[in-house]
Amino acid sequence: MAKTVRCIIFLCLLAVGSRGQTVPTGRLKGTVLANGRPVPFASIGFTDIKTGTVTDTSGAYELNGLPPGRHQLQVSAVGFVRHVQAVQIKAGATNRQHIQLQPAASSLNEVVVTGTLKPVSKMESPVPVDVFTPLFFRKNPTPSLFDALQNVNGVRPQLNCNVCNTGDIHINGLEGPYTMVMIDGMPIVSALSTVYGLSGIPNSLVERVEIVKGPASTLYGSEAVAGLINVITKDPSHAPLLTADVFSTTWQEYNADIGLRINAGKSKSLLGINYFNYQHPVDNNGDGFTDVTLQHRISIFNKWTFARRQQRVASLAARYYYEDRWGGQVQWTPHWRGTDSIYGESIRTNRLELIGVYQLPVKEKVMLQYSFNLHEQNSAYGKNRFLANQEIAFAQLTWDKQLGKHNLLTGIPFRYTYYNDNTVATERPANYGPVDAPNNTCLPGVFVQDEIKLFPKHTLLLGMRYDYNSVHCNIFTPRLAYKWAPDEQNVLRLNVGTGYRVVSVFTEDHAALTGARQVKITENLQPEKSWNVNLNYVKKMNLNNVYLGLDMSAFYTRFSNKIIPDYTSNPNEIIYSNLDGYAISRGLSLNADAAFSFPLKILAGATLMDVYTVINQGGQTIKERPLLTERASATWTVSYTFTRWGITADYTGNLYGPMRLPLQGSLDPRPASSPVWSLQNIQLTKKCTRGWEVYGGVKNLLNFRPRKDAIARSFDPFDKKVIFDARGNAVPAADNPYALTFDTSYVYASNQGIRGFLGIRWTVQ
């Protein structure tokens, strides 16, 4: 009995001892980096173990007490693609794992060049810059960058014609002519070609798109009044060997985008081709006109980089762009081009661009940048023909020098512009009537920028530019920027600057070229000028495994000499003159970037604007809101990845408040304002092996379309049945009770309704 009791006691003690023993575990240490820089406050955890941590300010992390075996490690941080990989934990050992994160669609740590003409991380730049990579644009695939910008907060692609679907880019409620579009920092897209600058750029060649909101004329000269869009193309040395992206829609639209890297000894080349085709007339609203223009478009882009001693820079790129598109009455054919029988608007464009950068073989960092573009346009708007030719040559020599706390950048730019068309914009009076007088404009200048590191957390940027315009003479544009970054999670920026824009009537309003109105210029137009103040605050937060990045801005811009087109004095004319008064654009903007511990990511933004003009008329002050300017807008992108199936769902959309629309007079029965409207899309993407992806979805889920009567008197496009008085004004009649004429400018959104799409991508590294 005693022996039995002793055995029971021994077994109990053994069991207790066994329970008290520690099971051997492992430890995981490492760093999280991106582009060689640490990523602080990144979330580290496992999909199968309830443990986690965050990286410190140096990007380091440590996890203890991990059970041995193979586990799935996941790392997420605001502004970066979620990283998942398998790691092997060994018992009783310190396991090390260093993680490299890739920038996400919108990144706070992206390297930017547009704000200061020098490469710097977005967080360190004293000028706020929005950055978007191809990953962002793939969440809502489009055949051109023009359409892709519809999901960028504060930026809106605006259609200006119901028939030919010509458009421009509005930034913070300001019209397209105030936005400069560049490729690799070269101002090759301007005046006549602004509308075509973002169409046909092969998406396979785009490294990122940088957007600066607010005047940037100190560095970039004329037209950078509201802001600028800089399309940065890929470096052939780091581009994939082959990329292909082909998709089509249920409207029978077809888009193909091909990129190919070519090695030629020490030189490398990147060839990109974009082709878009749509040849299926649709008239769902029953107005007798095509809802969307039919078009052929091809763009070929080739960029070369050359190896030089001491890693000096040398690159050369060329792009050829051709487009043939038309919109109009559905029975229109090229046979009716330029006639007054069946109405059509036919636009044929040929464009050639050259871009180059060469670092001089001297000790100092001296760069020569140059570009040339040739643009020819042959268009017919009903019976009115528009023939135009534009040539722009640009060269700029810059010197970058570090002197103690001062980082100096000086430059000598020169731009020559030749422009001629068959309108009154390039005519001058003579004894026997008007004669052709092409515009030849020389614009030499000089600028200096000093970025001063006052203290480790304080940066001051001062800039001044002087241009001598051969038409408008002396133009000064100063600039000041201040940045305070107390820590990695907070950045405050204050920017004050000026902008100016020389006159190019083609860009003032596309309605000037339709068959509905004639152009009148009543005075010698002066360059527009603007003053801008922008206060920007960036905040990064860690909220219980939800990482949130906030980017908030308050902006105020005042314009003088603003060019205002007058539609109301005569419905058959557009009268251009400088504003006797001033214009204001002010508002608030917020962008939010949220990444969760599970595979959900949200990008969202909203902008509130108050845009108006103050006109002195007959001794009275009149305040009015410009046409096609919304008071509020919002954009969003919600992405969720189903890890098990390798499928990502993207839900994108935008929302716009009411806009004032152009009416033809007090009798016009159409609403004076647009409704609140939204374009929403959904996409599923399946990642396959060996670089293949398949994607598809639905665009315009709500099937939103403007009013059916957006085109006034679409049944009489040549005004053959309109009765006019002695002053040229339409008068009411039995078949025209509202005294309307044919007009296509009552437009704010595309007529294209809901449609499906399906595509495939292939990447070979």
PyMOL commands that set and color helices and strands:
alter all, ss='L'
color gray80, all
select helices_A, chain A and resi 2-20+134-137+145-151+176-178+191-196+203-205+217-220+309-311+334-336+424-426+505-507+510-513
alter helices_A, ss='H'
color red, helices_A
select strands_A, chain A and resi 26-34+37-38+43-46+52-54+60-66+69-76+83-89+94-96+99-100+111-112+120-121+130-132+155-159+167-171+179-183+186-189+206-213+227-233+242-249+253-264+267-278+294-306+314-328+344-359+365-381+384-403+406-421+427-428+435-436+439-455+458-469+473-487+490-501+518-521+528-543+546-560+563-566+573-578+581-596+600-617+620-624+632-642+647-656+677-687+692-699+755-764
alter strands_A, ss='S'
color yellow, strands_A
deselect
rebuild
show_as cartoon
